[in-house]
Amino acid sequence: MIDIANLQRRLGVGVDGINGPATMGALFVRCGAPAVIGAELGLSAAVHFEAAGILDNMSRLAHAIAQMGHESDGFQAMEEYASGRAYEGRPDLGNTAAGDGVRFKGRGPIQITGRANYRLYGRRIGIDVERHPEIAAIPSIGLQLSCAYWTAKNLNAFADRDDIEGITRRINGGLNGLSDRQKRLAAAKALLA
């Protein structure tokens, strides 16, 4: 488990050694989130990062922050900027009905995309995001989906090996944005060291 008291000192928040919403919220804000989004992400992360094993060590936390930070434009965009039309008719994403591309575009910190992923990860967290896809953009729900995705894709194992390319491929299917992800990882490691 990471040293929460040390993280709190680095973030300039009250030091009590307990992982909580204020600590996690401060981390997201330090990594670019607006205060309101950071607070909501922090509330969710205080519970779900631990459950997903992301708080087991600094490498896992740094990789999660870097990848989610890249995907969400520094935790500022809980919904993909593009319309989602590029995902129309993509059976690999489960987008088989007209309008699925737009309806199931990327949302949340890790930008869950496609009807199939909304169905799968929504069921894993016990929320019907397939029926109500817009709620995946609510930061706390999006973070739960992101943690479910992180766990299902076994991304902690890649973080333990410091394999940023492996994580990027599992999230994105390629190496899109690798240089930004590397910069974010270096910044997260410096903050968390």
N, C-alpha and C positions, 0 to 999 in steps of 0.2 A: 504494500500500500504506500502511496506517495506521502511525503511529509507535508501535511496540510498546514501546519503552523509556519513552515518555511514558505510555502506558497502564499499564505496570507501576508507575511512580511513583505514579500516581493510585490504583492498587489497593493500594499498599503491599506489593508482592511484590518479590522479588529482581529487580534491573534488569540484564538481559543483552541486551536488544533482540531476543530470539528468541521467536517465538510458540510457546508450549508449553502442555501441560495445566495447569500450575500457574497460569499467567496467565489462561487461559480459565476455569478452575475458579473462580478468585477473582472473575472478572467475574460469573459466574452466582450465586455466593453473595452478592455485593454487591447483585444484583438480586432476591434473595429465596429462592434455592434453599437447601434444607438442605445441609450440608457433604457428605454422601455423594452426593446427587444432583448437586450442583455439580461435584464431582470427576469423576464419570462423564461428565457433559455436557462438561466441560472437556477430557477426554481425546479425546472424539469431535470436538469443535469445533476443536481444534488442527489436525486434519487436514481436516475437511469444510467448515468455514467458508472456508478458503482456496480449496479446490477449487470451491466455489460462488460465489466472487467476493465474498463478504460482507466480507472483510477488505481489499478494494481501497480503501475509503474509510470515513470515520467515519459518514457518513450511512447507508450500507448496514448497518453494524454496529448503529447506533442503532435503525434501523427493525426489523431482525431481532430484536434483543433486546426491543424494545417489543411487537412482535406475538406472538412466542413467549411472552413473559412474560404477556401478557394471556390467551392461549389456555390456558396451563398454570397459571393462578393463581399467578403469581410463581415459576414453575418448581418448584412444590410438588406438582402433580398431573400425573403422567404418564399418567393414565387419567381420562377424563371422570367426573365425580361422578354424573351421571344414569345410569340403567340402559341407555339406548340404545333403549328400546322405541319412542321417537318416530321412529326411523329405520326401523322395520319397513315392509316393502312399498314402499320408495322406489326405484323403478327408476332414477331419476337418480343414485343412489349405488351402483347395482348390487346392491341388497338385494332379491333376488327369491325367495330361499328362506326358509322359516319360521325365525326365530331370527337372521337376518342382522343385524337392527338392534342387538341386544344383543351379538352376536359381534363386529361390526365398528364398535363405538362409537368415539368419539374417543380417540386415544392419541398419546403423544409430545408434545414441546413445541409443535407446531403443531396437534395434535389431528387427525391423519389420520382420516377417517371414511368408512365404506362399503366394501363388498366390492370395488368397482371400483377405488377408490383404494389399498386394501391390495394388490391384484393389481398395479396399474400401478407404484406407487412401490416395492413390494417387488422387483419385477423390475429396476427401475432401480438398486437397491443390491445386487442379487444375493442376496437373502434371501427365502425363501418365507413372507412374513408373512400371505398369504391362508390358507395351510394352518395356520399357527400365529399367529393374530392377537394372542394375549396377549403375544408378545415385542415388539410395537410399543411396549409400555409400559416396556421396559428403556431407561433414559435414552440410552445410547449408540446403540442401534438407532433409537429414536424421533428422535434428532437427525439421523441419516443420512437417515431418511425425510423429515424436515422440510426438510433441505437439498435433497433431490431435488425436493420439492414447490416450494420457493422458486425453484429454477432453472427448472423446467418452466413455472411461471407467470410467468417473467420479472420477478420482483419487484424485482430490482436496478435495473431501469430506472425503476420507480416511486420507489424510494428515492433515486435520483439526482436526481429532480425534487422530492423531499421531498413526495410525494403520498400522505399517510397514508390518505386516503379511498379512493384507487385500490387500495392494497395491501389495505386492510380488505375491500373488496368482493371482491377476488380470493380472499381466504382464507375469508371468512365468507359471501359471497353478498349481503351487505347492510352496514349500518353498525352492527351490534350491538356494544355496548361501546366505541363510538368515544371517549367522554370518557375512559375508563380507558386506552385505547390512546394517546391524546394525552398524558395525564399520564405514562405510562411512557416515551413518546418524549422528552418534555421532560427527564425524569430521566436517561435514557440519554445524551442530548446534553450535559447538564451534566456528567455523569461523564466522558464521552469527549472533551470540548472541549480 
